[in-house]
Structures are given as C-alpha cells and as structure tokens.
Amino acid sequence: MADPRSVTRPRFGGWLVAVRNVLAAAVCGGLVYQRWATARDRRRLTPPGRLVDAGGHKLHLLVMGEERGGLTVVLEAGGMATSPQWALIQPGIAEFATVVSYDRAGLGWSQPGPTPRDARTIAGELHTALRDACLPGPYVMVGASLGGPYAAVFADTYRDEVAGLVLVDSAHPDQLERLPPQTRRALAGLRMANRLLPMLAGLGFTHLVDVTGILLAGLPSKLPADAAGQLRTFAHWPGHWAAVDAEVSAWEATMEQMRRALQGRLRDLPLTVITAPDNPGMEAMRDPWLDMQRDLAGASSTVRHQILDGVGHIQLATEPEPTRRLIQAVREIVDNHRVAGADSIAQSIRRAT
C-alpha cells in the first residue's frame, strides 16, 4: 500500500503553489491597474487652481476674491485633507477678502517636496509659493486640525507679514500625552493605517472602499459633488498617501516647532481659537481637549476663544452654522485690521497737517 504521506504532500504543495501564483497575479494586476488608473485620473481631474513654484517643486494654489485686494487669507487644511476640504468655506471668505486654499507637497495636485515634512519645511514652501503667485502679505492664517501647527509656525516665522491667526480645532503639541487612553489608541491605529496606505493604494485596494470617507468621518459625502469626487480620487493615488505618511512621521518635530511658536512672537497677534468639542463616541476626550484648546488661546493677549457646543471636528467644514461661525471669525480679523489701518492713515494725515 502506498504511504499516505507520499500522496498528501504533493497535493498540499500544489495548493501552496496555486495560492502563491494567484497572489502574485493579483499583486501584478493591481500594480498595473493602479498605474493606469492614476494616469487616467490625472488626465481627467484638472486642477481648479494653478501650480506655482515652492522652491524646486510646484504647489497647487486655488485663489478666490483677488479683486478684493488688501489682506490675503490662507487656508491650511488638516491631516490627510487637501484644498477641497474648504469647498463650503472659501467662497464665503472670498466675498470680503482674497483667499487661498492649497495642497501641501505631494498631496492632491501638488508635486512631492523634500523631507522632512515638518511644519518649518511646509511653512517655508508655502511662503515661497505665495510670493511666486504674487500674493504678498499681510496674511491671515487659518489652520484646521493638523493645519493648526503649520499655520502657527508660519505666523511665528513670518510674523511681520501676518495680521492674524485662526486655529480651527487645532492639534496641540501635548495631545498624545494628555488625551484619554482610548483616544490615543485610535490615533495609533490611524498612524498605522497611514503607513500601510501607500502600499495598499499602489496595489489598487483603495478602489474597493471609501478610504477617505472612513478616515475623515464621512467628510466627502458632506461636501459638494465636485469636491467630494476630488477627495475620493486623491485617495487612490499612492503618492498622496506617501505624503500623508511623511507628514505624520514628522509629528514630533512639528509639535516641537509649534510649541516654540506658541512661546514666540505670537503674543500680540490677533488670534481666534475655534473649538468643536463634541465628537460622537469620543466623549471622554471633551474635557482634556477643551483644556488644550484653552492653552492655545493663551498664546496671544489679543484672543477670542469660541467653543461651539454640540459641534464635532468634521462639522466645522460641513455644517451651515459652524461654517458660518468660522467665516465670521475670519471676517472679524480682516475688518479689524482694515479699521486699524484706516485709523493709522488718519493719524498720519493729522500729524502731517
């Protein structure tokens, strides 16, 4: 009688070979499909703004309200987000000021930039791009979530060119230490996802699920159709996720730079802190988050802190009342600057006469 092992082993080995071949074919097919799909998307998805030099690579800037003149409002999107995040907010600001949204290097339509992708690097590139686009200061910097540290470091680095700062539910330098354990675990999981997504996108897996919708709590579905389509398309581009991972990898450096900025030249800068403390399923983080937002408000002696009870992080960019409050906060800084400028001119005229 034949030894059973002599029959089982070849069959088992054959299954392993078959599985390996199927996986290899799937990987190769995914790689080929994703390269084709990315090239197709880039042909179809025309940038609504313009690409400008940022020091060896180009950033995508979308400018509205240029006819307004005067101050330039600069919108700094949150982590994983791009210029379409501001689709419900930028047109409202354009009614009274020139306003710019943009994609950081490697995100959206922008070309990749050098590493590390920390706040100082990002601020320097943005400053170069604004100059190249003929958009000189004074600037009002508006930073949402992870965009808050980038906006604060920009304001500190180029203090003489900045007229105001709005921190929109901004990240805090100490949040990983001060948030509840369950929130820290969720952030750790998000960081792991960021590391895997460049590979998964490269294999075409992001076409199987709405990655942006999951990671940004349904943000695309709450924006206009064109902005939603743009965000979902970016989620299929491996380079986009590689840029996200590069920013997250520079977290410690960025937070230290923000800490120094908050202790630096922002003391007399008009500052508005907008806080959205009520996120479903994350009730335990409300009180520590409010404490950290109060810390941010302490960076300036000229500050307004607006706490929007009943509003969560994503709702600031999607719901009518929170977006109206954000637009109004920007308008108050712009109007106060114009009034101060007019008073200064009047005083100069009086002295001259």
Secondary structure, DSSP 8 states (H G I E B T S, - for coil): ---HHHHHHHHHHHHHHHHHHHHHHHHHHHHHHHHHHHHHHHHHS--SSEEEESSSSEEEEEEE-GGG-S-EEEEE--TT--GGGGTTTHHHHTTTSEEEEEE-TTSTTS----S---HHHHHHHHHHHHHHTT--S-EEEEEETTHHHHHHHHHHHTGGGEEEEEEES---TTHHHHS-HHHHHHHHHHHHHHHHHHHHHHTTGGGGS-HHHHHTTTGGGGS-HHHHHHHHHHTT-HHHHHHHHHHHHTHHHHHHHHHHHHTTTTTTS-EEEEE----TT-GGGHHHHHHHHHHHHTT-SSEEEEE-TT--TGGGGTSHHHHHHHHHHHHHHHHHHHHHHHHHHHHHHHHH-
